Amino acid sequence: MDKNTTLEQQQEKTPVKRKANKEITPSFEEALTRLQEIADILENSNPPLDKALTLYEESSRLLKLCSTLLESATQKITVLEKDN
């Protein structure tokens, strides 16, 4: 966690960009970065239980997204390799 960033500022970050109150799915890299931020918060601080649970829920969603994106990439590579 950045020394100039408070715990509250880290917790307020969201893994999605908002546009007109609609959520946009983060890229794999954005999701992975946010997962690392959440891990840092949970490992290096002692958030209240409700905030820790919220962060855990967010990390579960992000992990599922990353897994889905990796599976999709693997399938595309398999198709490309078959074509060659």
C-alpha positions, -999 to +999 in steps of 0.1 A: +000+000+000+013+035-009+026+053+022+007+084+011-026+066+008-047+060+038-065+027+045-098+045+039-087+057+005-076+022-005-109+008+006-128+034-014-112+023-046-134+002-068-124-023-095-148-008-120-150+025-138-184+042-135-201+060-164-236+073-160-243+050-130-235+019-150-206-004-141-180-014-167-162-046-163-126-041-154-098-055-176-078-085-164-050-062-154-073-038-135-089-067-117-055-082-108-043-049-095-074-045-073-070-080-060-034-071-049-047-039-033-073-059-013-047-084-003-025-056+010-053-040+029-063-073+046-027-083+053-014-050+065-042-035+084-070-047+107-102-034+091-135-039+109-153-071+102-179-056+079-153-039+057-132-070+057-162-090+045-170-064+018-134-066+006-135-104+006-168-104-014-152-080-039-121-102-042-143-132-048-160-115-077-127-103-091-111-138-088-141-152-107-137-126-134-100-132-138-106-169-140-132-164-167-109-141-187-080-165-185-102-194-196-114-174-225-078-165-235-068-202-232-097-212-255-087-186-281-051-198-281-063-234-285-083-224-316-055-204-330-031-233-326-055-256-343-057-233-373-019-233-377 
